[in-house]
Amino acid sequence: MMKEGQVRIPAGCAIAAVISKDGKKMTGEMITAAMKPMHERSNGLGAGFASYGIYPEYRDLFALHMFFDSRDTRKACEAFLKEYFEIVQSEIIPTRKIPAITDEPMIWRFFVAPLRSMLTSLQLDEKEFVARAVMKINTEFDGAYVFSSGKNMGTFKAVGFPEDVGVFYRLEEYEGYSWTAHGRYPTNTPGWWGGAHPFTLLDYSVVHNGEISSYDANRRFIEMFGYKCTLQTDTEVITYILDYLNRVQGLTLQEAASVIAAPFWSTIDREKDVDARRQHAYLRTVFPSLLVTGPFSILLGFTGGIMALNDRLKLRSMVVGEKKDKVFIASEEAAIRTMDPDAENIWAPAGGEPVIIRVREGAY
């Protein structure tokens, strides 16, 4: 934390995460409390959480969390879903009325399975099928937004401060083996429900502190492959880049990180490991438009793990700590100490070096 005179300079948004490597479930109370000491990093114009393992009874179904601006919009969207999916469960997401959260849209969730006949006729696997359906809804249904679409996971976001959003969504009633959180301080884009973090597609969820100066180049490239950036904030494109690199192109998370936060050419030229030098040069050459420039720290949640990544110059703060089976990540150490006062091995990842934490095999 920097200070100039008596004025605190928080350097933008707040991010935090906790994961149990043993797959032990935690309620949302811990991650909600972790955001309180970073209150000044937000301005009340957006906050949210993502958690994994929260829907064990529907673990084999895609959980679509959606905002609707009216009942008619919901009915039209539900009619579309019935054409392509079996809807196993449809319900309002439970919330708690509090003065701090206002003007909420209709907040709904559908537990769905793609119709086998549709998968066969379109010759798509179920993930690509769901990704295309999400893009179609978010671009063609005015007033409807899918803001979460993975299996056995969910995102909860709103306009407000993080600690209020956690209370609003009753996160103490959910149990997951990993949680990520975000408090937003928008500077270039509007504060609205769809624009709050996390941004998700399938089981990928991204929270981000920073600013993407390469957004236009990144967006133009990724939209050539069917992705549509509709949520009026630059962070959305990071989620689609990671989905494209990891799911579509089959890169590892380590390789995807080497695309997003690619080493400088001068750094690559100095690498002594010949294989590493060739790999970094290859990735920079093949995916130059997916290099994300500008200051950033991001947390990627995915089924079975979390990845933390700073920009290559480390222009945004991020620290990691651990205790027993848990790993904690946050913008500030104070947030980690809130989750566990006895957290150990507090350290700051180097710029461009991903920290990838996975739940042990079979634990979730």
C-alpha positions in Angstrom: 0.0 0.0 0.0 1.4 3.4 -1.0 0.7 6.7 0.6 1.2 10.2 -0.7 0.9 12.5 2.3 -2.2 11.3 4.1 -4.0 10.2 1.0 -4.2 6.5 0.4 -3.5 5.3 -3.2 -5.1 1.9 -3.5 -4.2 1.3 -7.2 -7.6 0.2 -8.3 -9.7 -2.8 -7.7 -9.5 -5.5 -5.0 -9.2 -9.2 -5.8 -9.1 -12.2 -3.4 -9.2 -16.0 -3.5 -9.1 -19.1 -1.3 -8.8 -22.7 -2.4 -8.6 -26.0 -0.4 -6.1 -28.4 -2.0 -7.9 -31.2 -0.2 -11.2 -30.2 -1.7 -12.7 -29.2 1.6 -15.8 -27.1 1.4 -15.9 -23.5 2.8 -18.9 -21.2 3.0 -18.8 -17.8 1.4 -18.4 -16.0 4.7 -14.6 -16.2 4.7 -14.1 -14.7 1.3 -16.8 -12.0 2.0 -15.0 -11.0 5.2 -11.6 -10.9 3.3 -12.9 -8.0 1.1 -13.7 -5.7 4.1 -10.1 -4.5 4.7 -9.9 -3.6 1.0 -13.1 -1.6 1.0 -11.3 1.6 -0.3 -10.2 -0.3 -3.4 -13.9 -0.3 -4.6 -16.3 2.5 -5.1 -19.6 0.6 -4.9 -20.1 0.3 -8.7 -19.6 -3.4 -9.0 -18.5 -6.5 -7.0 -18.9 -10.3 -7.2 -17.8 -13.8 -6.3 -17.3 -17.1 -8.0 -17.3 -20.5 -6.3 -16.7 -24.1 -7.3 -18.3 -27.2 -6.0 -21.5 -25.4 -4.9 -24.1 -27.5 -6.8 -23.2 -31.2 -6.1 -26.8 -32.3 -6.7 -26.6 -30.9 -10.2 -22.9 -31.6 -10.9 -23.5 -32.9 -14.4 -25.6 -30.0 -15.5 -24.6 -26.6 -16.8 -25.8 -23.9 -14.3 -26.9 -20.8 -16.2 -27.1 -17.7 -14.0 -28.9 -15.0 -15.8 -30.1 -11.4 -15.4 -33.4 -10.3 -17.0 -34.8 -6.8 -17.2 -38.5 -8.1 -17.4 -40.7 -11.1 -17.2 -41.3 -11.0 -20.9 -37.6 -11.2 -21.6 -37.3 -14.2 -19.3 -40.1 -16.0 -21.0 -38.6 -15.4 -24.5 -35.2 -16.6 -23.3 -36.6 -19.7 -21.6 -38.4 -20.6 -24.8 -35.1 -20.4 -26.7 -33.4 -22.6 -24.0 -36.1 -25.2 -24.4 -35.3 -25.6 -28.1 -31.7 -26.5 -27.4 -31.6 -27.8 -23.8 -33.4 -30.0 -21.4 -34.2 -27.7 -18.5 -34.0 -29.8 -15.3 -34.5 -27.0 -12.8 -35.5 -23.3 -13.2 -35.7 -20.9 -10.3 -35.0 -17.5 -8.9 -31.6 -17.2 -7.2 -32.3 -16.5 -3.6 -31.3 -13.0 -2.4 -31.6 -11.0 0.8 -33.1 -7.5 0.5 -30.7 -4.9 1.9 -30.6 -1.1 1.6 -27.1 -1.1 0.0 -28.2 -3.1 -3.1 -30.9 -1.4 -5.3 -32.3 -1.6 -8.8 -31.7 -5.3 -9.0 -32.8 -7.1 -12.2 -34.6 -10.5 -12.2 -31.9 -12.9 -11.2 -32.5 -16.5 -12.3 -30.8 -19.8 -12.7 -31.4 -22.7 -15.0 -29.8 -26.2 -14.6 -29.6 -27.5 -18.1 -28.3 -30.3 -20.3 -27.8 -29.9 -24.1 -30.2 -31.9 -26.1 -28.4 -34.9 -27.7 -30.2 -34.4 -30.9 -28.9 -30.9 -31.2 -25.3 -31.9 -30.4 -25.5 -34.6 -33.1 -27.1 -32.4 -35.8 -24.6 -29.5 -35.2 -21.7 -31.9 -34.6 -20.5 -30.0 -31.6 -19.2 -31.1 -28.2 -21.3 -29.9 -25.2 -18.9 -27.1 -24.2 -18.8 -25.5 -27.6 -22.5 -25.9 -27.8 -23.1 -24.1 -24.5 -20.5 -21.4 -25.3 -22.3 -20.6 -28.6 -25.7 -20.5 -26.8 -24.3 -18.0 -24.3 -22.9 -15.8 -27.0 -26.3 -15.9 -28.8 -28.3 -14.9 -25.8 -25.9 -12.1 -24.8 -25.9 -10.6 -28.3 -29.5 -11.2 -29.5 -31.7 -11.1 -26.5 -32.0 -7.5 -25.4 -32.2 -7.3 -21.6 -31.0 -10.8 -21.0 -27.4 -11.7 -19.9 -25.9 -15.1 -19.0 -23.3 -14.2 -16.4 -22.3 -17.8 -15.3 -22.5 -21.0 -17.3 -20.3 -23.7 -15.8 -20.9 -27.1 -14.2 -21.0 -27.3 -10.4 -20.0 -23.6 -10.1 -21.6 -20.2 -10.0 -20.9 -16.5 -10.2 -22.8 -14.0 -8.1 -22.4 -10.3 -8.9 -24.1 -6.9 -8.6 -23.6 -3.2 -8.3 -22.4 -2.6 -4.8 -19.5 -3.1 -2.4 -18.2 -6.7 -2.1 -19.2 -7.2 1.6 -22.8 -6.1 0.7 -23.0 -8.3 -2.4 -22.0 -11.3 -0.3 -24.8 -10.6 2.1 -27.3 -9.9 -0.7 -26.6 -13.3 -2.4 -26.6 -15.1 1.0 -23.2 -16.6 0.3 -23.0 -18.1 3.8 -25.5 -20.7 2.5 -23.2 -21.9 -0.2 -20.2 -24.3 0.2 -17.4 -24.6 -2.3 -13.8 -25.8 -2.4 -12.6 -22.6 -4.0 -13.8 -18.9 -4.0 -12.7 -15.8 -5.9 -13.9 -12.3 -5.2 -13.7 -8.8 -6.7 -14.4 -5.2 -5.7 -14.6 -2.9 -8.7 -13.3 0.6 -9.1 -14.3 1.4 -12.8 -12.6 4.3 -14.4 -13.3 3.9 -18.2 -16.5 1.9 -18.3 -20.0 2.1 -16.7 -20.9 0.5 -13.4 -23.8 -1.9 -14.0 -24.8 -5.4 -13.0 -23.5 -7.2 -16.1 -20.2 -5.3 -16.0 -19.3 -6.4 -12.5 -16.6 -9.1 -12.1 -16.2 -12.1 -12.3 -16.6 -12.6 -16.0 -17.2 -16.2 -16.9 -17.6 -18.6 -19.8 -18.3 -22.3 -19.0 -16.3 -23.1 -15.9 -13.7 -20.2 -16.4 -14.2 -17.2 -14.2 -11.9 -14.1 -14.2 -11.5 -11.2 -11.7 -9.1 -8.5 -12.7 -7.4 -5.4 -11.2 -5.9 -3.1 -13.8 -6.5 -1.7 -17.2 -6.1 -3.4 -20.6 -4.5 -0.9 -23.1 -4.4 -3.7 -25.7 -8.2 -4.2 -25.5 -9.1 -3.2 -29.0 -6.5 -5.5 -30.6 -7.4 -8.4 -28.3 -11.1 -7.9 -28.9 -10.8 -7.7 -32.7 -8.8 -11.0 -32.8 -10.9 -13.0 -30.4 -14.2 -12.0 -32.1 -12.9 -13.6 -35.3 -13.6 -16.9 -33.5 -17.2 -16.4 -32.5 -16.7 -14.6 -29.2 -18.7 -11.4 -28.6 -17.7 -8.7 -26.1 -21.0 -7.3 -25.0 -20.6 -6.4 -21.3 -19.0 -3.0 -21.6 -15.7 -3.6 -19.8 -12.3 -4.6 -21.0 -11.9 -7.5 -18.6 -14.4 -9.6 -20.4 -11.9 -10.3 -23.2 -9.4 -12.0 -20.9 -12.0 -14.7 -20.1 -12.5 -15.4 -23.8 -8.8 -15.4 -24.5 -8.2 -18.0 -21.8 -11.1 -20.1 -23.0 -9.8 -19.9 -26.6 -6.2 -20.8 -25.6 -6.9 -23.5 -23.1 -10.1 -25.2 -24.3 -10.1 -24.5 -28.0 -6.4 -24.5 -28.8 -5.4 -27.0 -26.1 -2.6 -25.0 -24.5 -1.8 -25.6 -20.9 -2.5 -22.9 -18.4 1.3 -22.2 -18.2 1.4 -21.8 -22.0 -1.7 -19.6 -22.0 0.0 -17.4 -19.3 3.0 -17.1 -21.6 0.8 -15.7 -24.3 -1.1 -13.2 -22.2 1.9 -12.0 -20.2 4.5 -12.9 -22.8 8.2 -12.2 -21.9 9.9 -9.3 -23.7 11.8 -10.4 -26.8 15.0 -9.3 -25.1 14.2 -11.6 -22.2 13.5 -14.5 -24.6 16.8 -13.9 -26.4 18.7 -14.2 -23.0 17.1 -17.4 -22.0 19.6 -20.2 -21.4 17.1 -23.0 -21.7 16.9 -23.7 -25.4 13.5 -25.4 -25.2 12.0 -22.6 -23.1 13.4 -20.0 -25.5 11.9 -21.8 -28.5 8.5 -22.2 -26.8 8.3 -18.6 -25.8 9.3 -17.4 -29.2 6.8 -19.7 -30.8 3.9 -18.5 -28.6 4.7 -14.9 -29.2 4.9 -15.4 -32.9 1.7 -17.4 -33.2 -0.5 -15.4 -30.9 0.8 -11.8 -31.0 -2.7 -10.3 -30.9 -3.5 -12.0 -27.6 -0.6 -10.3 -25.6 -2.4 -8.3 -22.9 -0.6 -5.1 -22.2 -1.2 -2.6 -19.4 -1.1 -3.1 -15.6 -3.0 -6.2 -14.4 -3.4 -8.8 -11.8 -5.9 -11.5 -12.6 -7.3 -14.6 -10.9 -8.7 -17.4 -13.1 -11.0 -19.8 -11.4 -11.6 -23.2 -13.2 -12.9 -26.6 -12.2 -10.3 -28.0 -9.8 -8.0 -25.0 -9.4 -7.0 -21.3 -9.5 -4.4 -19.4 -11.5 -3.0 -16.1 -10.4 -1.1 -13.9 -12.9 0.5 -10.5 -12.9 1.5 -8.4 -15.9 5.1 -8.9 -16.8 6.2 -5.6 -15.2 4.1 -6.4 -12.0 2.3 -3.0 -12.0 -0.5 -4.3 -9.7 -0.1 -5.8 -6.3 -0.8 -9.4 -5.5 0.3 -11.7 -2.6 0.0 -15.4 -1.9 -0.1 -17.2 1.5 -0.9 -20.6 2.7 -1.9 -22.6 5.8 -2.3 -26.4 5.9 -4.5 -27.4 2.8 -5.5 -23.8 2.0 -3.9 -21.3 -0.4 -4.9 -17.6 -0.2 -4.4 -14.9 -2.8 -5.3 -11.3 -2.5 -4.3 -7.7 -3.5 -3.2 -7.1 0.1 -1.8 -9.2 2.9 -4.5 -7.8 5.2 -7.2 -9.7 3.2 -5.2 -13.0 3.7 -4.8 -12.3 7.4 -8.6 -11.8 7.6 -9.1 -15.3 6.1 -6.5 -16.8 8.4 -4.5 -14.7 10.9 -1.8 -17.5 11.0 -1.3 -17.8 7.3 2.3 -18.6 6.4 4.8 -18.2 3.6 3.4 -14.8 2.4 5.1 -13.9 -0.9 4.5 -11.9 -4.0 4.6 -13.7 -7.4 7.0 -12.3 -10.0 5.6 -10.4 -13.0 4.4 -12.7 -15.8 5.0 -15.9 -13.6 1.7 -17.8 -13.1 0.8 -19.3 -9.8 -1.3 -22.4 -10.5 -3.0 -24.2 -7.5 -4.9 -27.4 -8.1 -7.1 -29.5 -5.9 -5.6 -33.0 -5.6 -6.9 -35.6 -7.9 -10.4 -36.9 -7.0 -10.8 -34.5 -4.1 -13.6 -32.5 -5.7 
